[in-house]
C-alpha cells in the first residue's frame, strides 16, 4: 500500500509492506534552515497503542546517558534523514503516522510543519500471492536486546527460532498440514531437504493419507548425504526420488505444488531451502502463488524432474514448458532452468538495463559480468545492490583483487549504492552492542535472497524472484525456477520494503569498518546536516526517490 500527503510544505510518502513501513520525507531546501530532524509518532489502531518511535542517536546537549544499545524517542531526538522505516510494524494493522519537522534547539524543539498519514500494512496471505520473508538478521541489535549473546538453540521454548522465522516456518508447516486426504496431493522439489522438524511434518501428513511425492538433490556429497540421511530417518524414502545427473550440476529448486482433486492450484516457491539454516539463518523469502495456470506449469516441470532426466532432454522440456517471452506480460510468468543457452539471463539483464526509475537486486554469489554492465550503463538514476560478498567464492590473489576493484568502480558511480553483508563485532562504536552470527549457515551467512525489482514504485513494477542466482550456472546447468510478477503493486511494495530493511541493516554495519578506532561516537548534529540531501548527491537522489519528488 502506498499513500502520499503534503501539509505545511512537508511531503510524506509511505509504502507499507507486511512488517515494514517506509517513509520518505521532503521539505523545500529554502525551508530547511534550522531543521534539526523529524519526529515520528505512530498510532496503532489495531492494538490501540500510540507512542513516538525511537532512533539510535541523541543530541549531545540533551543526552540522557542511557547504556549501550538504548533507543531514544524521536520526540526529543529526531531522525536526521529524509528517508526512514518502521521495522516494528505488524501485518494487517491500521496505522497513523504523524511526522513533524522540528527546528529550535535540542533543549527547546519547535514544530515547523506536520503531516499526518494513514496506512494499512499488507497481510502475507492477502490476494493470490502470499509472501513470507524470514528475519534473516540474527546478527542484529534487535536479537541481542531480546536474547542476549545466546545462540538460538539455547533460548527456551524455541522463542529465538520463532523470532527468526518471522512467520515463514509457521506458514510452511500450515501449507503442508492444510492438505486433506482424498482431496489434496503434494509434489515437492528440493535442494536441501534435511530439516528434521519439517520432514516430520511431511511424514505426519503422509501418514494421514495425503499423496506426497518428493524429488531431491543427490548429485554432490553436500547436500546429498544429509538429504539421504534425513529422508531415511523421517521414513520418506518410499515416496522420494533422487536427482543424480549430471553430477556437476545441482537441483536447486525449493518448491511444493499443492493439488486439489487432481488439479494443481497453488505452489510454494522462492529461495528458502527446506533446512534449518534456510528457514532461520540467512535472509530468505517464500512466495506462494495461488494461480492454477502457474501451478500447472510447476507440475509439468516437476514431472519432468521426477524421472531424473539427462540434461539435453530436460532442457527441451523446460523450454517447451516455459518459453522465453519477448517481454513480461502483466500478471505472473514463470521461467525454469536448465536452458540451452543464456538467453534467459540476457532477458533478465535487459529488464534491469531498461529500468527507468529504480533498480534493486540481491546477489548471493557475486555479481555476474552481465549485471556489472547493467550497473555501469543502466538507465535508472537510482540503482541499489545487496551482496553477500564483493565477489563469488574466490581464493585470495590477483584475480579476486581485480574482481573487487571492478565492484568498487561501480560503487563509486553516483547512481549506484551497494551494501555488503556484515555484522557489528565491537561494543565500542556509537553505543551499539556487539553482535554474532547463529552459525546456522557456513557458506552463505547473510544474503541468500535471489530477486530483482524493476521500477518498484511505479504503476508498472516488475518483480523477478525464485531460486536462481542470476548466473550462468543457474541458467544453463542447474534445476531452477524464477517467477516474474508484473503490474502487482502489492507484491512490489512487500519486496521493496524487505529489500530496504536488509539493505539498510548491512549498509550501516559495513560502514562501521571504515570508522577509525579512535573516532568518537557521533551525536545528532545541530549544523546544516540536511544540505547533503540536496543538489547532485546520492542522498538527494534517495530523498527524491522515496518521497517521489522531482527536485
C-alpha positions in Angstrom: 0.0 0.0 0.0 1.2 3.5 -0.9 0.0 6.8 0.5 1.2 10.3 -0.2 0.3 13.6 1.6 1.7 17.1 1.9 0.8 19.6 4.7 2.5 22.9 5.5 5.1 22.1 2.9 6.1 18.8 4.5 5.6 15.9 2.0 5.4 12.3 3.2 5.3 9.3 1.0 4.6 6.0 2.9 5.0 2.5 1.5 3.6 -0.4 3.6 4.8 -4.0 3.3 4.0 -6.7 5.8 6.4 -6.0 8.6 7.8 -2.7 7.3 6.5 0.8 6.7 8.9 3.0 4.7 8.6 6.8 5.0 10.1 9.3 2.5 10.1 13.0 3.6 10.6 16.1 1.6 10.8 19.8 2.6 11.8 22.5 0.2 15.5 23.3 0.6 14.6 27.0 1.2 12.6 25.9 4.3 15.3 23.7 5.8 17.3 26.4 7.6 17.4 25.4 11.3 16.0 21.9 10.6 17.0 19.6 13.4 15.2 16.5 12.1 11.9 14.7 12.1 9.9 13.2 14.9 7.7 10.2 14.1 4.6 9.4 16.2 2.7 6.2 15.5 -0.8 5.2 16.4 -1.7 1.5 16.1 -5.4 1.4 15.7 -5.4 -2.4 15.6 -3.8 -2.8 19.0 -4.9 0.6 20.4 -1.4 1.9 21.1 0.2 5.3 20.5 3.7 6.5 21.1 6.8 8.1 19.5 9.0 5.8 17.6 12.7 5.6 18.6 16.1 6.2 16.9 19.6 5.3 17.8 21.2 8.7 18.4 20.8 11.6 20.8 21.8 15.3 20.9 24.9 15.8 23.0 23.2 18.7 24.9 20.2 16.6 26.0 21.7 13.1 26.0 20.1 11.2 28.9 23.1 8.9 29.3 21.4 5.7 28.5 23.6 2.5 28.3 24.8 0.9 25.1 22.2 -0.3 22.7 19.5 2.0 24.1 16.9 3.8 21.9 15.9 7.4 22.0 12.4 8.9 21.4 12.2 10.8 18.2 10.1 13.4 20.1 13.3 14.6 21.8 16.0 13.2 19.5 14.6 13.4 15.9 15.6 11.5 12.8 18.2 13.3 10.8 17.4 11.8 7.4 14.8 12.3 4.7 14.1 8.5 4.5 13.3 6.3 7.4 11.5 3.0 8.0 9.4 1.5 10.8 10.6 -2.1 11.2 8.3 -2.8 14.2 5.1 -2.8 12.1 2.9 -5.8 12.1 0.9 -7.3 9.2 -2.7 -6.2 8.6 -2.5 -3.3 11.0 -4.1 0.1 10.6 -1.6 2.9 11.5 -1.5 6.6 11.7 1.9 8.2 11.4 2.5 11.9 12.4 5.7 13.3 11.0 6.9 16.6 12.4 9.7 18.7 11.1 11.5 20.2 14.1 13.5 23.3 14.5 14.6 25.4 17.5 17.3 24.0 19.8 17.8 20.5 21.3 16.6 21.7 24.6 13.6 23.5 23.1 12.4 21.8 19.9 9.8 23.6 17.9 7.4 22.1 15.4 7.8 23.7 12.0 5.5 21.5 9.8 3.4 18.4 10.5 1.9 15.8 8.2 -0.4 13.0 9.3 -0.8 9.9 7.1 -2.9 6.8 7.5 -1.8 3.5 6.1 -2.6 -0.3 6.4 0.2 -2.9 6.3 -0.2 -5.8 4.0 -1.2 -9.3 5.2 1.1 -12.0 3.9 -2.0 -14.1 3.0 -3.9 -11.5 1.0 -4.6 -12.0 -2.7 -3.2 -14.6 -5.0 0.4 -14.1 -3.8 1.4 -14.9 -0.2 4.9 -13.6 0.6 6.9 -14.5 3.7 10.3 -13.1 4.5 12.2 -14.6 7.4 14.1 -12.2 9.7 17.4 -13.1 8.2 19.2 -10.8 10.7 20.2 -12.9 13.7 23.3 -10.7 14.0 21.3 -7.6 14.9 20.7 -5.2 17.7 17.1 -6.5 17.9 18.3 -10.1 18.5 20.8 -9.0 21.2 18.2 -6.9 23.0 15.8 -9.9 23.1 18.1 -12.9 23.6 21.5 -11.5 24.6 24.5 -13.5 23.3 22.8 -16.8 23.3 22.6 -18.9 20.2 19.0 -19.8 19.1 19.1 -23.3 20.5 20.0 -22.0 24.0 16.9 -19.8 24.1 14.0 -21.6 26.0 10.8 -22.6 24.2 12.3 -22.0 20.7 11.5 -18.3 21.1 14.6 -17.3 19.2 13.7 -19.6 16.3 10.2 -18.2 16.3 11.5 -14.6 16.1 14.0 -15.6 13.3 11.3 -17.4 11.3 9.0 -14.3 11.3 6.1 -16.4 10.2 7.8 -18.2 7.4 8.2 -21.6 9.1 4.7 -21.4 10.5 3.3 -20.7 7.0 5.3 -23.6 5.6 4.0 -26.0 8.1 0.5 -24.8 7.6 0.8 -25.2 3.8 1.7 -28.8 4.4 -0.8 -29.5 7.2 -3.7 -27.9 5.5 -3.7 -30.8 3.0 -6.5 -33.2 3.4 -6.5 -36.9 2.5 -8.5 -37.7 -0.6 -8.7 -34.1 -1.6 -5.1 -32.9 -1.8 -1.7 -34.1 -3.0 1.7 -32.6 -2.7 4.7 -32.6 -5.1 8.0 -31.4 -3.6 11.3 -30.5 -5.4 14.1 -29.7 -3.0 17.8 -28.9 -3.0 18.4 -29.0 0.8 15.8 -31.4 2.3 17.2 -32.2 5.7 15.4 -30.1 8.4 14.1 -32.9 10.6 11.3 -30.8 12.1 9.9 -30.0 8.7 10.4 -33.6 7.4 8.4 -34.8 10.4 5.5 -32.5 9.4 5.7 -34.0 5.9 5.6 -37.5 7.3 2.8 -36.7 9.6 0.6 -35.5 6.7 1.7 -38.5 4.6 0.6 -40.9 7.4 -2.8 -39.3 7.4 -3.2 -40.4 3.8 -2.2 -37.4 1.7 -0.5 -38.4 -1.5 3.1 -37.0 -1.4 6.0 -37.4 -3.8 9.4 -35.8 -3.4 12.4 -35.3 -5.7 15.5 -34.0 -4.0 19.1 -33.2 -4.9 21.6 -36.1 -4.7 24.3 -35.0 -7.1 27.1 -34.0 -4.8 28.0 -35.2 -1.3 26.7 -31.9 0.0 23.7 -31.9 0.4 23.3 -35.4 -0.9 24.4 -37.3 2.2 22.5 -35.0 4.6 19.4 -35.3 2.4 19.6 -39.1 2.2 20.1 -39.5 6.0 17.3 -37.1 6.8 14.8 -38.7 4.3 15.6 -42.2 5.6 15.3 -41.1 9.3 11.9 -39.4 8.6 10.6 -42.5 6.8 10.1 -40.7 3.5 12.3 -42.8 1.3 9.5 -44.8 -0.3 7.9 -41.6 -1.7 11.2 -39.9 -2.7 13.4 -40.0 -5.8 16.9 -38.5 -6.2 18.2 -36.1 -8.8 21.6 -37.6 -9.7 22.6 -36.5 -13.2 24.6 -34.7 -14.4 26.7 -34.8 -11.2 28.5 -31.5 -11.8 25.1 -29.6 -11.6 22.7 -29.1 -8.7 19.0 -29.5 -8.4 18.5 -26.1 -6.8 14.7 -25.9 -6.6 12.7 -25.3 -3.4 9.1 -25.6 -4.3 5.9 -27.5 -3.3 2.9 -27.9 -5.6 -0.5 -28.5 -4.0 -3.1 -30.3 -6.0 -6.8 -30.4 -5.2 -9.0 -33.1 -6.7 -6.2 -34.0 -9.0 -5.7 -30.4 -10.3 -2.7 -28.2 -9.4 -3.9 -25.0 -7.8 -1.1 -23.4 -5.7 2.7 -23.5 -5.4 5.1 -22.7 -2.6 8.3 -21.4 -4.1 11.1 -18.8 -3.5 14.7 -19.1 -2.4 14.2 -20.7 1.0 15.8 -24.2 1.4 14.0 -26.8 3.5 16.7 -26.7 6.0 17.2 -25.1 9.5 19.7 -22.6 8.1 17.4 -21.7 5.2 14.4 -21.0 7.4 16.1 -19.4 10.4 19.6 -18.3 9.3 20.4 -16.2 6.3 17.8 -13.9 4.6 15.2 -15.7 2.5 11.8 -15.4 1.1 9.0 -17.8 0.4 6.4 -16.9 -2.3 3.1 -18.8 -2.5 1.2 -18.4 -5.8 -2.5 -19.4 -5.9 -2.9 -19.4 -9.7 -3.9 -22.6 -11.4 -2.1 -21.8 -14.7 1.2 -21.2 -12.8 0.8 -24.2 -10.6 0.2 -26.3 -13.7 3.5 -25.2 -15.2 5.3 -26.1 -12.0 3.7 -29.5 -12.0 4.7 -30.1 -15.6 8.3 -29.1 -14.6 8.2 -31.3 -11.5 7.0 -34.3 -13.6 10.0 -33.8 -15.9 12.4 -33.8 -12.9 10.8 -36.9 -11.4 12.3 -39.2 -14.0 15.8 -37.9 -13.2 16.4 -37.0 -16.9 19.7 -36.2 -18.6 20.5 -32.6 -19.3 19.5 -32.4 -23.0 16.0 -33.8 -22.8 15.3 -31.8 -19.7 16.3 -28.6 -21.4 14.0 -29.5 -24.3 11.1 -30.0 -21.8 11.9 -26.9 -19.8 11.9 -24.6 -22.9 8.6 -26.1 -24.0 7.0 -25.6 -20.6 8.3 -22.1 -20.1 9.2 -20.4 -23.3 11.0 -17.1 -23.1 8.6 -14.2 -23.7 9.5 -11.1 -25.7 8.7 -9.0 -22.6 7.0 -10.0 -19.4 3.2 -9.8 -19.7 1.1 -8.2 -17.0 0.4 -10.8 -14.3 2.6 -13.8 -13.4 5.1 -15.6 -15.6 7.5 -18.5 -14.7 10.8 -19.4 -16.2 12.5 -22.7 -15.5 16.1 -24.0 -15.9 18.3 -25.6 -17.1 18.1 -24.0 -20.6 20.1 -24.5 -23.8 21.8 -21.1 -23.7 22.0 -17.8 -21.7 19.1 -16.1 -23.4 17.1 -16.1 -20.2 20.0 -14.4 -18.3 20.3 -11.9 -21.1 16.5 -11.3 -20.8 16.8 -10.6 -17.0 19.7 -8.2 -17.7 17.6 -6.4 -20.4 14.8 -5.9 -17.9 17.3 -4.4 -15.4 19.1 -2.3 -18.1 15.8 -0.7 -19.1 14.6 0.2 -15.6 13.7 3.9 -15.8 13.0 4.8 -12.2 14.8 2.4 -9.9 16.6 -1.0 -9.8 17.1 -3.2 -6.8 18.9 -6.5 -6.9 20.3 -9.1 -4.5 23.5 -11.2 -5.2 24.2 -14.2 -3.0 27.3 -15.4 -5.0 28.9 -12.3 -6.6 27.7 -10.2 -9.5 27.7 -11.7 -12.9 29.5 -9.6 -15.6 26.3 -9.0 -17.5 24.9 -7.2 -14.4 28.1 -5.3 -13.9 27.3 -3.9 -17.3 23.8 -3.0 -16.1 25.1 -1.1 -13.1 27.6 0.7 -15.2 25.3 1.6 -18.1 21.7 1.2 -17.0 19.0 3.8 -17.4 17.7 4.0 -13.9 19.0 7.0 -11.9 18.8 5.1 -8.6 20.4 1.6 -8.5 20.9 -0.5 -5.4 22.6 -3.8 -4.9 22.7 -6.0 -1.8 25.5 -8.6 -1.9 26.6 -11.4 0.3 30.3 -10.7 -0.6 32.1 -8.5 -3.0 32.9 -11.4 -5.2 31.9 -15.0 -5.8 33.9 -17.6 -3.9 37.5 -17.0 -4.9 40.9 -17.7 -3.4 42.9 -14.7 -2.3 45.1 -13.3 -5.0 45.3 -11.1 -8.1 42.1 -12.5 -9.6 40.0 -11.7 -6.6 41.7 -8.3 -6.1 40.8 -7.5 -9.7 37.2 -8.5 -9.2 36.9 -6.4 -6.0 38.3 -3.4 -7.9 35.5 -3.8 -10.5 32.9 -3.7 -7.8 34.5 -0.7 -6.2 34.5 1.2 -9.5 30.7 0.5 -9.8 30.2 1.6 -6.2 31.9 4.9 -6.9 29.3 5.8 -9.5 26.7 8.3 -8.1 23.7 6.2 -9.4 24.9 3.1 -7.6 24.6 2.3 -3.9 25.8 -1.1 -2.8 25.8 -2.9 0.6 27.8 -6.0 1.6 26.7 -8.4 4.3 28.3 -7.8 7.7 27.7 -7.5 11.5 28.9 -5.5 14.5 32.0 -7.0 16.1 32.6 -4.5 18.9 30.9 -2.6 21.7 32.9 0.5 21.2 31.2 2.3 18.3 28.3 4.7 18.9 26.9 2.7 21.8 26.0 -0.3 19.5 26.1 -3.7 21.1 28.4 -6.4 19.8 26.6 -9.0 17.6 27.4 -12.5 16.5 26.1 -15.0 13.9 23.9 -18.0 14.7 26.3 -20.5 13.0 23.2 -22.0 11.3 24.9 -21.3 7.9 28.5 -21.7 6.9 28.6 -20.9 3.2 26.1 -18.0 2.7 25.9 -16.2 6.1 23.8 -13.1 5.3 22.1 -12.7 1.9 20.6 -15.7 0.3 17.8 -13.9 -1.5 17.6 -14.0 -5.3 15.3 -11.3 -6.6 15.3 -8.2 -8.8 12.9 -5.2 -8.6 12.5 -3.1 -11.7 10.8 0.3 -11.2 9.0 -1.0 -8.0 7.4 2.4 -7.0 5.8 3.0 -10.4 2.4 1.8 -11.6 4.1 -0.9 -13.7 6.5 -2.7 -11.3 8.3 -5.9 -12.2 9.4 -8.4 -9.5 11.7 -11.3 -10.5 12.2 -13.8 -7.7 12.9 -17.5 -7.2 15.7 -20.0 -6.7 18.2 -18.8 -9.3 21.2 -16.6 -8.6 21.3 -14.6 -11.9 24.3 -16.6 -13.1 25.5 -18.7 -16.0 25.2 -21.9 -13.9 21.7 -21.2 -12.7 20.6 -20.6 -16.3 22.3 -23.4 -18.2 23.1 -26.1 -15.7 21.0 -26.2 -12.5 17.4 -27.0 -11.9 15.9 -23.6 -11.1 12.7 -21.7 -11.1 12.0 -17.9 -11.3 8.6 -16.2 -11.1 8.1 -12.8 -12.8 5.3 -10.7 -11.5 4.4 -7.5 -13.4 1.9 -4.8 -12.5 1.2 -6.1 -9.0 2.0 -3.1 -6.7 1.2 -5.1 -3.5 3.9 -7.7 -4.4 6.4 -4.9 -5.3 5.8 -3.0 -2.1 6.4 -6.0 0.1 9.6 -6.9 -1.7 10.9 -3.3 -1.8 10.2 -2.8 2.0 12.1 -6.0 2.8 15.0 -5.2 0.4 15.4 -1.8 2.2 15.2 -3.5 5.6 18.1 -5.8 4.7 20.0 -3.2 2.7 19.9 -0.6 5.5 20.9 -3.2 8.1 24.0 -4.3 6.2 25.0 -0.9 4.8 25.3 0.5 8.2 27.3 -2.4 9.5 29.6 -2.3 6.6 30.2 1.5 7.2 31.4 0.8 10.7 34.5 -0.9 9.2 35.5 2.4 7.7 35.5 4.2 11.1 38.8 4.9 12.8 39.1 3.1 16.2 39.7 6.5 17.9 36.7 8.1 16.2 34.3 9.2 19.0 30.6 8.3 18.8 28.6 10.8 16.8 25.7 12.7 18.4 22.9 14.2 16.4 24.0 17.3 14.6 22.9 20.9 15.1 24.5 22.3 11.9 23.1 22.2 8.4 23.2 18.4 8.2 20.4 18.5 5.6 22.4 20.1 2.9 23.7 16.8 1.7 20.2 15.8 0.7 20.0 18.5 -2.0 21.9 19.0 -5.2 23.6 16.4 -7.3 24.3 13.9 -4.4 23.4 10.3 -3.8 21.4 11.4 -0.7 19.5 13.8 -2.8 18.7 11.0 -5.3 17.5 8.9 -2.4 15.3 11.7 -1.0 13.7 12.3 -4.3 13.2 8.6 -5.0 11.4 7.7 -1.7 9.5 10.9 -1.4 8.5 10.7 -5.2 9.8 14.3 -5.7 11.1 15.9 -8.8 13.6 18.4 -7.3 
